[in-house]
């Protein structure tokens, strides 16, 4: 039907615009405090206001943008205290996930199940890609694979609300951190790359090891951002 084609086109535009703006923020090209209107973005992409407004609302729901009192949208200006709180919140969520291991969560009790094996292998591949990006110093690619890694890992536990919450926290953490990390001339070897180590610990159902890996990663990230913010 003709009407369906228009709906699909608008939905596709909405997603394309959201993806483009998310990449701009996570790449640090849209800096904290940067404000813009729906019209400005619509003109930039040569599209109508409706899919732009929908895309901006979607990004606001993810914590990538903030609505600016009916005047438009802006990139959040997160503080170091905000970042510390995000790290703390992330830790509470991941600790809860890892606790599932000791309670015999079905995602890890039957590690011989072909579906479980395939799911863990897929998450591990995301981790390998993130590690390669970290080794090469490609921050943009690293962020993309890191977000996919955690999204798929948390998705193994079958709770979409928990997975969505953790994803939002990790996106916000990157939005906050990237403004500082982009000042580094070279990030090779400077960022966490223990993704596969974490997957392997979880596959062995070693919850304490998994917690220790994530705790060390969080401490490293916080110390790095704090140092860069003080320079």
N, C-alpha and C positions, 0 to 999 in steps of 0.2 A: 504494500500500500504506500502511496506517496507520503503520507504523514509519518510513517515509520522511518523512512529514509532521512527526513529532516531531523527526527529525534536522535538517530544514530550519529548524524553529522555533528549535532550540537554537543552530544555526549563526548564524541571523539575530540572535538575542539577543546572542550572543558578539560579533558585529561591531558591533552597536549600542552595547553597553557599552564596547567598546574605543574606538570613535569618540568617544563622549561624554567618556570620561576623557582621551583624547588632547587633545581640544579644551580641556578644563579646564586641563591642564598647559601647553599652548602659549599659552593665554590668560593664564597667570600666576595663575589663581584657585586652583590647587593649588600651593602654594609649595614650594620646595626643603626637603627634610627632612620634609615632611608624610607621616605614616605612617597606614596603615589596613589593616584585615583584610578577608578575603573576605566574612565575615559582615556587616561594616559596609556594604560596597557592595551586597551582595545585599539587605539590608534597605532601603537607600536606594532601590533600583530596584524592589523588590518582586518579585524573581525568586529562583530557586534558586541554590545555591552553584556548581553545575557550570559554567554559562556564564560566570559572573563569574570563577571561577578560571582558566578558559581564556583569557578576555580579558586578565586581568592577566599571565598568562604570555606572551601574545603581545606585550603592551606592554613587558615586561621584555626580550624578545628584540630589540625595536627600540631599546632604550636609553632609553625614555621613563620607565620605572619600574625599580626595583631590588627583587629579592627580599630580605627582611630576616630571614635566618636562621630560616626556618620560622615566624616570628611575624607575617608579613604582607608588605606591600609599602610602598614609600615613593618619593617623588619624589627623584631624585638631587640631591645637593648638589655641583654641578660648580664647580671653582675656575677662576681666571683661567689658571692653567697648563694645566688641562684644555682650556679654550677655545683657547689657543694651539696645543695639540697637535692639536685637531680641525681648526683652520684649516690647519695644516701637512699633515695627512693628506688633507684635501680637495684641497689644491693638488697633491699628488702624484698623486692619482687623476685630476683634471681634466687635468693636464699629459699623463698617459698617453693620455687620450681625445683630446686635441687633436693628439698626436703621430700618431694614426691618420690624420689629414688628410694629412700629408706622405707617408704610406705608401700613399696612394690607397685609403682605406677605401671600400667600395662605397656606403655611405650618402651619400657626398658626391661621388663621382666622376661619377655620372650625375645631375646636378642638373636635367636636363630630363625625367627619368622622372616620370610623373604621381604614382606612389606616394611618391617622394622629395619632390616639390613639396608634396603634401598633408600629409606628415608634418612637414615644416619649417613649413608654414603653421599647423598645429595647435600646435606648440611656440611659435611666435611669438605666437599668440593668448593662450596662457597668460602669456607675458611681458607682453603689453599689459594684461591684467587685473592682473597684479602691479604694473605701473607705475601704473595708475589707483588701486589701493589705497594705494600709497606716497604718491601725490600728495594723496589725501584723508585720509591719516593713519590708515587702518584697518589696524592691525597684524595683527589676527586673520585678515582676508581676505588680506592680503599674504603671511603665512606659508603659508596654504593654497595659494595660486597659485604661490608660489616653490617649494614642495616638488613640486608637480605639474610645474612647468616643468623642474626639474632631473631629475625622474624620467623624463619623456618624452624629454628631450634625451639623457640617458645611454642610454635604451632604444634610440635610433637605431643604436647601435653593435652591437646584437645580442648583448651579453654580459650575461645576467641577473644573474650573480654580481657583476659590476662595478657594475651599476645598483643592486642591492640594497645593496651596501656604501656607495656614495656616498649613497644615500637615508638610510641609518642615520646616517651622519656628519652630514648636514645636519639631520636631526631632532634629534640630540643637540646640535648647535650652537645651534639655536633654543631648545631647552629651557634651555640655559645662558644664552643672551643675553637671553631674554625677561624673566627676573627683574630685569634691569637696565633694559631698554628700557621696561618698564611704569612706571618712575618718571618718565619724560619726560612733561610735560604735553601735548606735541604732537609727534608723530613725522613730521609732514609735511615732506618734503624732507630728512629726516635719514638715510634708509636707502637702500641701493643700489636703483637702478631702471634698470640698464643691460641688462635682459633682451633687448630687441629688438636692441640694438646688438651683443650677443654672438651672437645667432642670425644676424644679417646678416654678421658677420665669418666665422662658420663656413660659411655658404652660399657665401661667396667663397673658401673654403678658405684663409683667412688665419690660420694657427695662431698666429703670433706676436702678431697683434692680439688674438686671443681670449685668449691667456695674459695679455697686458697688461691687458685689461679685468677679468679675474677677479682678477689680482694687486692691482689698484687697489681693487677691491671688498673683498677680504680685508683689506687694510691699513686701509681706512676703517672696516670693522666692528670690527676689533680695537682701533683707537684709540678708537672711540666707547665700547665696552664697558669698556675700561680706564679711561677718564675717568669714566664713571658709577660704576664700582666704587670709585673713589678718593674720591668725594664723600661 
